[in-house]
């Protein structure tokens, strides 16, 4: 059975995109060349120009694909976490929510690529990356903020908008910069050396959990019932 032209085009585009994601993750976006990508995809260099226009457009496509795949999984895992807590009549556990959030970033080279693409967007946003963030990140962020607030009922929910932004910065920097681990080992004179993603995740979760649950200094605790007015003192 012959393959139709539209189907063939879709297969080639998917093959190039999958190859680009692998090469970007393995070599870094700046170092990767179109020849590296097309060699892995088993197509000629002209195919990238024909289907995507430029390497920049291919980077945007990979960012879009990663954002869609990883954020959709995060939402599914978050929904499962919230449903499980509701089933037993409890609030969701904050650490479980945070673990779901950071998990994609610690998924080997793809996670690091994801973090670097987010960091690049923060440093040099474009219309394309802003559209990707609006479509795939903003709805997810609001879901996580609500879940975190539900897990921390003693704090006013408004504090978590700031803390969510700070969480992103901490996670992305820790994952995107490969020298972070060497820096930690150097500062501790070798006493702290993360040997696995699990160790990094544990230390990161400790930090994030403490930050999320800390009492603010501006009185942003959850508003309780109004206190009774004190009677005037009869003492002179």
N, C-alpha and C positions, 0 to 999 in steps of 0.2 A: 504494500500500500504506500503510495507516494505521500510525502509530507507537504502540506500546503505552505505557501510562502509566509503568511502571517505566523503560522505555528513554528516554522523554521526560524523566523526572526526572533520570536519570543525565546526559543531555546538558546539561540546564540547570545542574546542579551543577558539571559539568566546565567549562562556559562561565564561570560565576561565579568558580570557583577560578582559571582561567587569567587572567581579567581582573584578579582581585585580585593575583595575582603580578606582573603587568605594572604595575599602578598602584602597588603598594607599592614596587617597584623604582624606579619613575620619580619618585615623590613622597615616599617615606618612609612608614613605617607610621603614625606619629602624624598626619601631615598629610593622609593619604588619608582620604576620607570614603566612606560607603556609596554616596552618589550618584555619586561618581567611578567606583566599581567597577561599579555597576549600569548606568550610562550606557555604559560600554565593553562590558559583557556583553549590553546591550540587553534588560534585564529590569527590572521595577519593584523598588523598595526593599523591598517586603514579601517578595520572593522570598528575600532573604538571611535574614530572620527565619524564614521557613518551612523553608528547607533547612538552615540552619546555626545559627540561634538568636541569634547576635550577631557583631559584628565580631571579638571576641576568639577565638571558635571558628573563624572564617574565617582568622585569622592562624595559628592552630595547624595548620589544614589545609594552608596554604601552606608552613609550615615542614616539615611531614611530607612533602609532595610534593617539595619541593626536596631534603630530606635523602635521600629514597629515590632520586631520579634522579641526583643528583650523587655520592652515596657508592657507588652501584652501579657507576657509570662508573669511579670511582677504583679500585674493586676489580678490575674487568675490566682496566683499564690496568696495574695492579700485577701481576696474574696474567700478562699478556703479557710484562711486563718480566722477571719472575722466570723464566718459561719460556724466553725468549730467552737469558738468561744461562746457564741450565742446559744448553741445547742446545750451547753452545760450551764447556762445562766451566769456566765462570768464576763468580765471585761477582757478584751484581748491583751496579751502580754506584750509590753513595749519592746522587749528584746527580740521577740519573734518578728514583729513588724519591721524593726530596723534591720534584722538579718535578711528579710526578704528584699529590702531596699538595696542593700549593698551587694547582694549575691552576684548579680550580673557582672559587676566590675571586677570580681575576683575569679572570673571564669577564664583563666589563662590569657593567651594573647588577644583573643577577641574582646575580653573585658577591658584590657589595657587600651586597645584601639578605641573602644567605646568611650572610655574616659578621656582619651586624647582628643577625640572629635568634639566632645562636649567642651573641653577646655579651649580648643581652637575657636569654637563658636563664641564663647564668652569673650575671648580676646579680639576677635575680628568677625563679628556677626555679619551675615549677608541676608538678603531678602529670602533666599532659599532656606538657609538654616533657621531663620526666625519662623518661617512657615512650618518647618519640621518640628520645632520646639512647641509651637502653638498647637499643632495637631497631636503630637505624641507625648509631650512632657507635661504641659500645663494641666490637662485633665487628670493625669496620673498623680501629679503633685498634690492637687486638691484632695484626691482620695486618700493619699498617705497622711496629709495634714489632719484630716478629719479622724482617721484611725488613730494617729498618735495622740490627738487631743482626747479621744475616747479612752485611751489607755492611761491617761494622766488627768483624772477628773479634778484633782486638787489645784490645777493651774488654769488660768484663763486661756481659752483657746487661741487668743490673739498672739500669744508669745511664740506659738509654733510656726508662724509664718516666717519670722526671723530665723528661728532655729532650724527650720527646714533648709533655708538658703545656706546657713553656715554648715549644715551637714553635707550638702552637695560639695561645697568647697573643700571640706576636709577629705571626703572620700575620693573625689576626682584628683586632688593633688597627691594623695598618698599612693594612688594606683598609677597615675599617668607618669609620674617621675620615678624612673627606675633607680635613681640614686638615693631615694628616701631610705631604703633598707641599709645601704652602705653608710649613710649619714647617721642613722640610729646606732649602728654597730660602732662607728667612730666615736660618737659622743659618749657612749657607755663603756668605752675601752673594751669592747668585745663582750660585755656582759649580756647585751640584748642583741640577739641575732635571729630574726625570723627565718625559719627554714621552710615554711609552707604557707599556702594561702590560708589555711585554718588558723595559724598563729597570728597572721596579720588581721584576719577577721575578728578574732577574739579580742585583740587589743583595741581595734577600731570600735567594736561594739561596746566595750567598757567605757571608752571615751564618749561615744555618742549617747549612751544611756545616761551617763552622769550629767551630760549637758542638757538633755531633754527634761530631766526630772529636777534640776536645780531650781530653787525658789528665786524668783526675780527680786531685785532690790527696789523696783519702782512700784511695789504694791500691786502687781498684776496677778495676784492670786485670784482664784475663783471667787466671785463676790458672794459672800454669805449673807445671812439675815442681818438687817440693820441693828446695830447695838442700841440698847436703851439709853436714853439721855440721862446723864448723871444729875442727881439732885444737887442743888447748890449747898455748899458746906456751911454749917452754922458756926464754924470756928472763926474767930476773929483773926 
